[in-house]
Amino acid sequence: MHALRTPDDRFDDLPDHPWPPRYLQIDAGDGGADRLRVHYVDDGPPDAGETVLLLHGEPSWSFLYRKVIPPLVAAGHRCVAPDLVGFGRSDKPAARGDYTYQRHVDWLTETVFGRLDLRDVTLVCQDWGGLLGLRLVAEHPDRFRRVVAANTFLPTGDRDPGEAFTAWRTFSQEVEVLPIGGILRGATVSTLSDEVVAAYDAPFPDESYKEGARQFPLLVPATPDDPAAEPNRRAWASLERFEKPFLCAFSDQDPVTAGADRHLRERIPGAKGQAHTTLRGGGHFLQEDVGPELAQVVVDLIATT
């Protein structure tokens, strides 16, 4: 598997991002000896408090959680925020066909369990962070203590994904230059500075680095016969037995995932009786708009469960 690696100097002078890069190697999953380098942020005490796993979505990277991590660390918790393969400082396979839903699940599983050996995890997941993270919860429920789902879902292709997602998927395939930073700017309520937009563009020196970002929208199961549809149905069967605390913290201004929290709250036993909340003033990437408020939701959930 041929993979591209973003030059380090692309990440110089990131705004409000003091964390040094950390890397690990995982199996590329192509049947050979190829390895992929995965980047992650790791902050907070490793032997005190709780371990919070922060999973980003498309087309962002762990930079998205820079407003969420400090309040969690201040509350005494460890934060681990990996960059998904194809994003951020992680390696980026160069061929579209190298990206599949199952490979993303496998890559993430090896990263957080095989290499980092995370246990008793509090998961915070948004966008594709949920499409992958909820699969991990379903397949390894013993590794998790609680879940906070924010603007995410676990599709099986049995329902229409909606006009907003369909429009996004069409745009992602037809636009000549995929404007990563512009996508983040357009999906937030607050105004992103040019420096922040540049930080989201940093992982992608040119279009050849964006094959993962281009492919992700096509990997969302939108029909019942999608390759990921049946594995996600099996995941739902497991989640419907998940009794640990499960809290939804969606924002009020996200047209893509609006209403998806209802299915999570109704179908997952651990969601019953939780203080589900709607964070006001947040777009799809609510970490940018209401990051400290999202962090407080997590701190409160840990404190009360």
PyMOL commands that set and color helices and strands:
alter all, ss='L'
color gray80, all
select helices_A, chain A and resi 8-11+62-65+69-74+96-98+101-115+128-139+141-143+163-174+180-186+194-201+207-219+229-239+260-267+269-271+286-304
alter helices_A, ss='H'
color red, helices_A
select strands_A, chain A and resi 3-4+22-27+35-43+51-55+78-82+92-93+121-126+144-150+246-251+277-279
alter strands_A, ss='S'
color yellow, strands_A
deselect
rebuild
show_as cartoon
